[in-house]
Amino acid sequence: MVFVITGPSGVGKGTLIRALLQQVPELELSVSATTRHARPGETQGVHYHFLADEEFQRRFDAGEFVESAGYSGRRYGTLRSELEDRVQAGRSVVLEIELQGARQVRETVPDAVQIFIAPPTPDTLRLRLVGRGTDSSDDIERRLGVAESELAARDEFAYVVVNDRLEEAVARLVEIVRGEMTGRPVPSTE
Ligand code: 5GP
């Protein structure tokens, strides 16, 4: 199965997904490619495949991406090599991607389970992005600008998880994923 997890920058997708992978160890995370620079603490091939612009374009032209998008001046994409072998082997994969990519996957992998992570209020995004301290103020403003259109798209998703209290959000995410994996889906609204 393929699980797509989308949500605005600063909503806490990374933290939620780390907890999800601990609780559902049979899930595997697809490592995306990006042209952005690694942040301190990020490792090549673990957090992302960090690619130069030319290398990203070469792979794009060669049809190596399942989906890709521009975001905050950089490119991001899911490599077929991250997805196809695992799916063919019957394993379950999580894609952590932004909205344009989620829409592409909806077309190419219609069976994928699409989950949107929403903040309790729009203001929480700014607080978290500033508090995280990893992005420049220009980048934060760009990310918040994109967040507005992302938040408006939540109804496109099969499931919405509001990340208010972390433990509750993780429990809900685990419930959704386990429900889908066992063929007993839980209701799509909380
Ligand atoms: P960040 O720079 O904060 O790591 O990621 C920026 C945005 O790009 C996030 O919304 C993240 O989910 C998204 N993203 C990460 N990998 C991919 C990918 O492979 N494809 C797409 N479409 N978006 C991605």
Residues whose N, C-alpha, C, O or C-beta is under 5 A from the ligand:
A	BS01	5GP	G7 S32 A33 S68 A69 Y71 Y76 G77 T78 E96 I97 E98 G101
